[in-house]
Amino acid sequence: MSDTIFDRIIRREIPADIVFEDEHLIGFRDIAPQAPVHVLFVPKTPIARLNDLTPAHAEIVGRLAVAAADFAKQEGFAEDGYRIVMNCNEHGGQTVFQIHLHLLAGAPLGRFGTSK
């Protein structure tokens, strides 16, 4: 797998507004937010795409969701609501090829769907 911007953030080679970190994951604010709160949760295990997941990765994907939910509770917007999104490949909107979860919140996000 190639070296991604997320790898560089994990290694602290480039700055990021880190809001969460443990031995498995890192969470940081998106530099081009799509909502008032836009945090990316990234596993430290290199996995390029959702299509590359195997049953052995179930725990790390679960950790992403739990970290996002815990952050929403900690920041006080869990009850109002939030959205989590994972993109896969170009047509799915993936631009960095390291799986990651987007947490979006802080305003009504509206209905989720496709646009033409």
C-alpha positions as a printed Julia matrix, in Angstrom:
116×3 Matrix{Float64}:
   0.0     0.0     0.0
   1.23    3.5    -0.72
   2.03    6.05    1.95
  -1.07    8.23    2.52
  -1.63   11.59    4.16
  -3.2     9.66    7.03
   0.01    7.67    7.52
   1.89   10.96    7.71
  -0.57   12.31   10.3
  -0.24    9.13   12.39
   3.57    9.52   12.3
   3.19   13.25   13.18
   4.98   14.31    9.99
   2.21   16.77    9.2
   0.02   18.64   11.68
  -3.58   17.73   12.44
  -6.16   18.73   15.03
  -6.18   15.37   16.81
  -9.24   14.8    19.0
  -8.83   11.08   19.74
  -6.05    8.52   19.81
  -5.45    5.09   21.23
  -3.23    2.2    20.2
  -5.6     1.23   17.35
  -7.07    4.48   15.98
  -6.56    8.18   15.51
  -9.28   10.79   15.14
  -8.75   14.3    13.78
 -10.75   17.18   12.34
 -11.14   17.24    8.57
  -9.3    20.12    6.88
 -12.22   20.62    4.46
 -15.24   20.1     6.74
 -18.61   19.23    5.23
 -20.48   20.02    8.47
 -19.76   22.15   11.57
 -18.26   19.03   13.15
 -16.34   16.78   10.72
 -13.94   14.33   12.31
 -12.14   11.45   10.59
 -11.45    8.25   12.52
  -8.65    6.22   10.96
  -7.25    2.83   11.96
  -3.51    2.64   12.42
  -3.65   -0.71   10.62
  -3.17   -0.11    6.87
  -6.29   -1.17    4.95
  -6.8     0.67    1.66
 -10.49    0.11    0.9
 -13.61   -1.36    2.45
 -13.38   -3.99   -0.3
 -10.12   -5.15    1.3
 -11.74   -6.01    4.63
 -11.78   -9.58    5.85
 -13.5   -11.11    8.9
 -10.22  -10.56   10.75
 -10.81   -6.79   10.45
 -14.23   -6.83   12.16
 -12.82   -5.63   15.47
 -11.07   -2.59   13.97
 -14.2    -1.54   12.06
 -16.19   -1.88   15.26
 -13.62    0.25   17.05
 -14.14    3.01   14.46
 -17.88    3.1    15.13
 -17.48    2.98   18.91
 -14.88    5.78   18.85
 -17.22    7.96   16.77
 -20.18    7.31   19.08
 -18.08    7.99   22.18
 -16.82   11.25   20.67
 -20.4    12.33   19.87
 -21.42   11.67   23.49
 -18.33   13.4    24.88
 -18.91   16.5    22.73
 -22.6    16.67   23.59
 -24.25   16.21   20.21
 -25.12   12.51   20.39
 -28.73   13.16   21.38
 -29.25   15.74   18.61
 -27.83   13.3    16.08
 -24.92   12.77   13.79
 -23.96   10.84   10.68
 -21.1     8.43   10.08
 -19.97    7.67    6.53
 -17.39    5.37    5.0
 -16.58    5.75    1.3
 -15.21    3.07   -1.0
 -13.41    3.72   -4.27
 -13.73    6.66   -6.65
 -17.46    6.45   -7.39
 -18.12    6.12   -3.66
 -16.21    9.33   -2.94
 -13.01    7.83   -1.51
 -10.04   10.14   -2.07
  -7.55    8.78    0.48
  -6.94    5.06    0.16
  -6.83    4.15    3.83
 -10.22    3.19    5.29
 -11.66    5.87    7.54
 -14.94    6.89    9.06
 -16.35   10.41    8.72
 -18.35   11.73   11.66
 -20.54   14.68   10.65
 -22.6    16.72   13.11
 -23.36   20.13   14.51
 -26.33   21.06   12.29
 -29.33   19.34   10.72
 -27.8    17.23    7.95
 -30.96   16.58    6.0
 -31.96   13.47    4.18
 -29.19   11.26    2.86
 -29.48   10.2    -0.76
 -28.2    10.57   -4.27
 -28.18   13.72   -6.3
 -28.47   14.06  -10.04
